[in-house]
Amino acid sequence: MASIDTLNLPLDETSAADLSAVGLEYARVDADGEGFRPFQRAVARGFLGGESTDDEAENSRKTLRTRRLTGVFDRSGTEPEVPVGTIDSWAAPLTTSPGRTCDLWSISAVTVAPTHRRRGIARAMIGGELRTAAAAGFAVAGLTVTEATIYGRWGFSPAAWASDVVIDARRARWTGPVAPGRLDFVPRASLVERLHAIHERVRVQRPGSVPGWDGRWRGVAGIAPGDKEAEKVRAVAYRDAAGTERGILVYTIEETAEFSAHDLNVRALFADGDEAYAALWRFAIEHDLVGTVKAWLQAPVPPVQWMVSDRRAVTATLTDHHWLRVLDVPGALSSREYSAPLDVVLRVDDPLGLADGAWALHIDAAGAASVTAVDDERAVDLELTVGALGSLLLGGVRASELGATGLVRGDRQTLAAVDRAFAPAATPLLDIWY
Ligand SMILES: CC(C)(COP(=O)(O)OP(=O)(O)OC[C@H]1O[C@@H](n2cnc3c(N)ncnc32)[C@H](O)[C@@H]1OP(=O)(O)O)[C@@H](O)C(=O)NCCC(=O)NCCS
């Protein structure tokens, strides 16, 4: 899949025709062309941000050069060069099991100008992305969402959850493991490289994860232009007893009214292994003059809860985070390892037709899956929506739980067998926004 250049795939003709019928133009935007700044203005406006400076625009251009940018234009407006709809996308490996990936069509920057909302622009843009991705052979599309109400209608559904963690550091005495390695402060200028190196090792082990990119790490490191907290960013790295760097914590300290109880805000905590995880969390919790530690995008039940004297000092608020949309049923299901053998016929209901059909899923004793389309629908064991299939894919939710909602329909034994087979090797997690 790395061989497919998503930048050169053609524009979806259905979306182009639908938009043209209402007087709008659907067009690609070149990150190095004149259309880039207007595209970026439209995205910033969509997400309620300010106008970006030249430095900020250049910083984001570095990332967006690698992405497929598409805009919707109303050429009769007063600023015809500024798109009234924006979307960007790129290919990424989605970890489906430790050490295994599938081809993910990642989507971001979905905005529609408030002057042009509710006219079907988002529908055309998202439909266009899904058809283009499916035609190019991608197994799954994915996104992270601002609102949970938008994307279900296109078959996206949560597949990995994450929690926002707040720890009362004065109440939480460290009782967890004592890591044998050492912590050192590391310079901000080294963080892009360090974050990239650790995150690459972590994300291949964690279902639901995708790679970060330099622009994301520049943001975390406080070296992206326009970061109002840049000077406050500090980082420590954990090295194991053999001297290998295994983890990194990037944080800022935010003053509160009480001088001995400031907030430590975690910008990133990536740990390659249990030792690094314990060492970095202990550092944060025991930091002098800190009363509260706050971290985002942590595991749904964060292990740090088990490493302090009072687990209720740790509040973890769960949110749906990584939304997936299956495009190719055999490609998606055969990309992961399973925990138990299984033989079922699934009937997938997909209103967009991309994943629709009946599919025989065979999982052998080694946990490897093969999937074939079947014609005889009388043999169906399990019926489910394409959204439910996306939620089940990584094992982040159990079929028997979705069975109670009607999104998955099958008898109790089949649901239990699917639960056993789909149980993940590690709880799915996506530790960045995209
Ligand atoms: C969300 C957004 C992209 C929708 O664009 P839009 O062009 O107005 O949407 P469409 O006209 O194509 O509507 C498609 C469907 O989505 C629904 N919809 C649109 N925005 C919605 C929202 N915020 N919440 C719930 N439903 C929404 C529409 O009612 C319509 O429903 P239907 O399928 O029953 O007809 C737009 O409101 C926006 O730019 N919001 C701010 C930025 C943002 O939140 N982006 C999402 C990033 S993850």
The ligand as a Gaussian input file, in Angstrom:
#p B3LYP/6-31G(d) Opt

LIG

0 1
 C      -19.826000      18.889000      10.590000
 C      -19.870000      19.602000       9.244000
 C      -18.619000      19.208000       8.463000
 C      -21.130000      19.182000       8.492000
 O      -21.137000      19.741000       7.187000
 P      -22.469000      19.953000       6.302000
 O      -22.029000      20.191000       4.907000
 O      -23.326000      20.973000       6.949000
 O      -23.183000      18.534000       6.364000
 P      -24.205000      17.938000       5.277000
 O      -25.102000      19.023000       4.790000
 O      -23.489000      17.174000       4.235000
 O      -25.027000      16.956000       6.185000
 C      -24.966000      15.555000       6.106000
 C      -25.760000      14.974000       7.247000
 O      -25.040000      15.224000       8.465000
 C      -25.895000      15.905000       9.400000
 N      -25.048000      16.785000      10.177000
 C      -24.246000      17.758000       9.716000
 N      -23.596000      18.337000      10.732000
 C      -23.960000      17.707000      11.849000
 C      -23.624000      17.861000      13.221000
 N      -22.766000      18.782000      13.641000
 N      -24.215000      17.028000      14.108000
 C      -25.102000      16.103000      13.699000
 N      -25.458000      15.905000      12.412000
 C      -24.888000      16.712000      11.511000
 C      -26.902000      16.619000       8.522000
 O      -28.066000      16.908000       9.243000
 C      -27.129000      15.601000       7.433000
 O      -27.982000      14.591000       7.953000
 P      -28.839000      13.582000       7.037000
 O      -27.900000      12.477000       6.694000
 O      -29.916000      13.136000       7.946000
 O      -29.296000      14.352000       5.854000
 C      -19.889000      21.129000       9.460000
 O      -20.970000      21.450000      10.265000
 C      -18.636000      21.748000      10.075000
 O      -17.744000      22.191000       9.364000
 N      -18.506000      21.810000      11.425000
 C      -17.349000      22.441000      12.096000
 C      -16.072000      21.614000      11.966000
 C      -16.231000      20.197000      12.437000
 O      -16.774000      19.942000      13.500000
 N      -15.770000      19.248000      11.637000
 C      -15.783000      17.852000      11.977000
 C      -14.401000      17.459000      12.294000
 S      -14.312000      15.837000      12.908000

